[in-house]
């Protein structure tokens, strides 16, 4: 299977060469030709629902439109759904469409959406249209379809709905004394093998079985998506990056950075089994669809699955943008494979409870803080973010102590102190009372005004987890609530590594219940309105800071580049730290100006270019002789890709340890005197 794309490219190239010679002039290259030539970097796939597959099988006019769409978009793989909502596609129709696509040199994968309909399976008792998986009828009906499909396809994917919220008496009896999350994860772990993988491999031992996770990563554990067991049971893991519009209630106020977080986190867990990213057209106006593509590629995806094929055939304002920017996306994917995005690791163990830090990484990422979600404690990282999810680690306190002994800088959240069994000791490390409780408040952000030389209220209202009382110190970020100063961020000097407390409140279960939401962000947050000195101070706590000899505050310094700009602009620096290469994305509806401060490299080129357009970028001198500044204007809903003009990207792994996980292979050995060989983390090709 892995060798087929290479053979296909050679064949296509030979045909094109023959056509050129025989005609006497170059043959026109279609988008599909271009896509096939670059499949080793990036490929587009699309998923056809069961009704769409049936129409492809029975209507020649639909097939004609479909082929034109495939050529126009450069789609090299199509996923054919066998069942959805009570509708089963016949084996004859599936085989016909499969063979039609194969004759046109399009890869074919089978798929299923496990949602009830008609008399198929048993619908759950509870919200959302999911199955009662405890029901023997549900298991029997699905097993029958899986056996049928395994005889037709060599690769097969399970769409979003391998989950349940059933609260029927049948499920309650099976649950026993376990929590609903524990019961559902155990049930679906068992059924993943007995209903899907086992029966499929009995029919077709060589079949590749794929599980596709949705994007709501901080809710997986509640509804049966086990992030420890599924990647071991299935052969490959696909990841939902379908964030859609970020300012609408229809699909929740989901932030674009969530696609990056979800993919990178699951990539770390899945290792070599990680595969493509999957996003859709739902609630996507102009730029939203393209945003999903770029965020998926930045996270490490080498395949983008566009849901669904019917929407692709209908068209979208961003389709032409994706076609026009295909080479840029493919170039970026190739770069990320060798030089993945880096940042401060954010610790979230598998199946961990977020408490009031639900989706906190998404919002911090939208503030220009590059966070890399990790499922294991990052023992060598210079700065570590520990939200409430980290409380799931029984050895967390020991990890924290060792990290501080080696001089690491830690940012803990208030929700972690409340959730952790060792919260009291962690609170004492920070220097606050251990008697901390969850009492969410909304407080006015304070900021120092250079004009008045006073602390003044801003227009920004921040959700805080607790009205903590502290004595403010240098670098702290404060809010005002009822005449009291309440910290958003505290910075503590300590003999070991520094430690900060982030007192944010994103979402808890109570916030979901208040508006009847189940999966997605229930309301917008004022946190994204942060600006000026408070925003700079928050970024500095995560290592985004140019250090000087006179600095007295214990703050980490990861490395250049240092980012300065407004909120709702994401910052994605590439490995190695000192190179300065990065992508910056503007999710605002107006242009923004940002500044990058980059370390000057002695004896190396310090000229830069914008890689998406190839244009040179002028730098300016800074007060520090060791840095250069780039002032960049980014258009509304646009992005820039900064590269050194000589594109030299080799760097020292020893002196600049990256934050795992990396969905790539480091292709070089260390260039410094330590001669440490680059570590191959993982590399997945579809």
Buried (B, 14 or more C-beta within 10 A) or exposed (E): EEEEBEEBBEEBEEEBEEEEEEEEEEBEEEBBBBBBBBBBBBBBBBBBBBBBBBBBBEEEEBBEBBBEBBBBBBBBBBBBBBBBBBBBBEEEBBBBBBEBBEEEEBBBBBBBBBBBBEEBBBBBBBEBEBBBBBBEEBBEBBBBBBBBBBEBBBBBBBBBBBBBBBBBEBBBEBBEEEEBBBBBBBBBBBBBBEBBBBBBBEBBEEBBBBBBBBBBBBBBBBBBBBBBBBBEBBBBBBBBBBBBBBEBBEBBBBBBBBBBBBBBBBBBBBBEBBBBBBBBBBBBEEBBBBBBBBBBBBBBBBBBBBBBBBBBBEEBEBBEBBBEBBEBBBBBBBBBBBBBBBBBBBBBBBBBBBBBBBBBBBBBBBBBBBBBBBBBBBEEBBBBBBBBBBBBBEEBBEBBEBBBEEEBBBBBBBBBBBBBEBBEBBBEBBBBEEEBEBEBBEBBBBBBEEEEEEEEEBEBBBBBBBBBEBEBEEBBBBBBBEEEBBBBBBBBEBEBBBBBBBBBBBBBBEBBEEEEBBBBBBBBBBBBBBBBBBBBBBBBBBBBBBEEEEEEBBBBBBBBBBBBBBBBBBBBBBBBBBBBBBBBBBBBEEEBEBBBBBBBBEEEEBBBBBBBEEEEBEBEEBEBEEBBBBEBEBEEBBBBBBBBEEEEBBBBBEBBBBBBBBBBBBEBEBBEEEEBEBEEBBBBEB
